Amino acid sequence: MKLSGKTALITGGASGIGLAAAALFAREGARVAITGREEARLMQAKAHLGDTAITIVADVRSREAMQGMSRQVAGAFGGLDIFFANAGVAFATPLSGTDEARYDELMDINVKGVFFSMQAVSPILREGASVILNTSWLNEVGTPGLSMLSASKAAVRSLARTWSAELLDRKIRVNAVSPGAIDTPIHARGGSTPDQVQAGKDRIASRIPLRRLGEPSDIAEAALFLASDASRYMLGAELVVDGGFSQL
Ligand SMILES: NC(=O)c1ccc[n+]([C@@H]2O[C@H](COP(=O)([O-])OP(=O)(O)OC[C@H]3O[C@@H](n4cnc5c(N)ncnc54)[C@H](OP(=O)(O)O)[C@@H]3O)[C@@H](O)[C@H]2O)c1
């Protein structure tokens, strides 16, 4: 098992990529804690992950909640070997029509949330820990209407470099995984009808060189690689897993 004896915390671990990573990390021997905003969704995830999984209700936008999350993880695990800063949202912010509240919501979850969750867990990260940040293929391309989503993920990509440098003396490696379009609940969170969501996915799939959306497990496998010693010579890097979308 690749993560035998290790402990892992995954924000946004109740669905999609985070849940797939939690299940894979647990199968590979890690003790796993997941977070999210909704107790009910976390309980459903726990039923899937098994009784040893720890669930923590915590909104990444709150620095205080992130510190509470870190205390809970320290109490349960003692320390942390793997931190996957995965929680995030995706919605459009067209130049005309985007108000301050929508801007703040996106940047608070996708950037501030990553910063303060990392700040909170940093003291409990063990020497040699692996941190994985979830970015997006969108930080490489220009897509009309997606300015702040793309910029938020460009900011997170930058954090992987800076934090790797900042935590070098503790031998903590910080890398990013950059998903392409992955088939998760995120596409249905905008209030579109199921038919509209499916049509949107079909449109995207037709543009992807591999002609399909990715599965959450496609990203979980990449996160496992970054979490494990197999990636021991990587730090500050971004692993692109997007079916060739941003590359071909
Ligand atoms: N799916 C894609 O196509 C794609 C592509 C590129 C990057 N990504 C990135 O992958 C990550 C995971 O997304 P996903 O696709 O797996 O979608 P998802 O199923 O919607 O997962 C996002 C998770 O983040 C949690 N979350 C959102 N806001 C939160 C907050 N304020 N505090 C705590 N948790 C919060 C959600 O839980 P609650 O709502 O229950 O709190 C949810 O479990 C995101 O960072 C996303 O940007 C996804």
The ligand as a MOL file (V3000), in Angstrom:
LIG
                    3D

  0  0  0     0  0            999 V3000
M  V30 BEGIN CTAB
M  V30 COUNTS 48 52 0 0 0
M  V30 BEGIN ATOM
M  V30 1 N -14.8200 19.1090 -12.0920 0
M  V30 2 C -14.0720 19.8380 -12.8990 0
M  V30 3 O -14.3150 19.9050 -14.1080 0
M  V30 4 C -12.8940 20.5890 -12.3230 0
M  V30 5 C -11.9460 21.1130 -13.2200 0
M  V30 6 C -10.8540 21.7940 -12.7290 0
M  V30 7 C -10.7100 21.9750 -11.3610 0
M  V30 8 N -11.6480 21.4580 -10.5040 0 CHG=1
M  V30 9 C -11.4650 21.6860 -9.0720 0
M  V30 10 O -11.6010 20.4850 -8.3550 0
M  V30 11 C -12.0070 20.7980 -7.0170 0
M  V30 12 C -13.0940 19.8350 -6.6000 0
M  V30 13 O -14.2260 20.0650 -7.4070 0
M  V30 14 P -15.1730 18.8910 -7.9570 0
M  V30 15 O -15.1410 18.9780 -9.4140 0
M  V30 16 O -14.8650 17.6340 -7.2890 0 CHG=-1
M  V30 17 O -16.6130 19.4550 -7.5640 0
M  V30 18 P -17.5620 19.2190 -6.2870 0
M  V30 19 O -18.0420 17.8320 -6.2740 0
M  V30 20 O -18.5280 20.3300 -6.3280 0
M  V30 21 O -16.5540 19.3970 -5.0740 0
M  V30 22 C -16.2500 20.6290 -4.4890 0
M  V30 23 C -16.2200 20.4200 -3.0060 0
M  V30 24 O -15.8080 21.6500 -2.3870 0
M  V30 25 C -16.6430 21.8400 -1.2520 0
M  V30 26 N -16.7690 23.2570 -0.9630 0
M  V30 27 C -17.2270 24.2390 -1.7820 0
M  V30 28 N -17.2280 25.4080 -1.1310 0
M  V30 29 C -16.7570 25.1640 0.1190 0
M  V30 30 C -16.5110 25.9630 1.2470 0
M  V30 31 N -16.7700 27.2830 1.2400 0
M  V30 32 N -16.0060 25.3820 2.3540 0
M  V30 33 C -15.7500 24.0610 2.3860 0
M  V30 34 N -15.9620 23.2330 1.3500 0
M  V30 35 C -16.4600 23.7980 0.2240 0
M  V30 36 C -17.9780 21.2270 -1.6080 0
M  V30 37 O -18.6410 20.7570 -0.4500 0
M  V30 38 P -19.9200 21.5080 0.1980 0
M  V30 39 O -20.6020 22.2560 -0.9230 0
M  V30 40 O -20.6960 20.4080 0.7970 0
M  V30 41 O -19.3120 22.4200 1.2040 0
M  V30 42 C -17.5880 20.0400 -2.4770 0
M  V30 43 O -17.4560 18.8530 -1.7100 0
M  V30 44 C -12.3900 22.2630 -7.0060 0
M  V30 45 O -11.3580 23.0360 -6.4210 0
M  V30 46 C -12.5290 22.5840 -8.4770 0
M  V30 47 O -12.2610 23.9450 -8.7690 0
M  V30 48 C -12.7240 20.7700 -10.9560 0
M  V30 END ATOM
M  V30 BEGIN BOND
M  V30 1 1 1 2
M  V30 2 2 2 3
M  V30 3 1 2 4
M  V30 4 1 4 5
M  V30 5 2 4 48
M  V30 6 2 5 6
M  V30 7 1 6 7
M  V30 8 2 7 8
M  V30 9 1 8 9
M  V30 10 1 8 48
M  V30 11 1 9 10
M  V30 12 1 9 46
M  V30 13 1 10 11
M  V30 14 1 11 12
M  V30 15 1 11 44
M  V30 16 1 12 13
M  V30 17 1 13 14
M  V30 18 2 14 15
M  V30 19 1 14 16
M  V30 20 1 14 17
M  V30 21 1 17 18
M  V30 22 2 18 19
M  V30 23 1 18 20
M  V30 24 1 18 21
M  V30 25 1 21 22
M  V30 26 1 22 23
M  V30 27 1 23 24
M  V30 28 1 23 42
M  V30 29 1 24 25
M  V30 30 1 25 26
M  V30 31 1 25 36
M  V30 32 1 26 27
M  V30 33 1 26 35
M  V30 34 2 27 28
M  V30 35 1 28 29
M  V30 36 1 29 30
M  V30 37 2 29 35
M  V30 38 1 30 31
M  V30 39 2 30 32
M  V30 40 1 32 33
M  V30 41 2 33 34
M  V30 42 1 34 35
M  V30 43 1 36 37
M  V30 44 1 36 42
M  V30 45 1 37 38
M  V30 46 2 38 39
M  V30 47 1 38 40
M  V30 48 1 38 41
M  V30 49 1 42 43
M  V30 50 1 44 45
M  V30 51 1 44 46
M  V30 52 1 46 47
M  V30 END BOND
M  V30 END CTAB
M  END
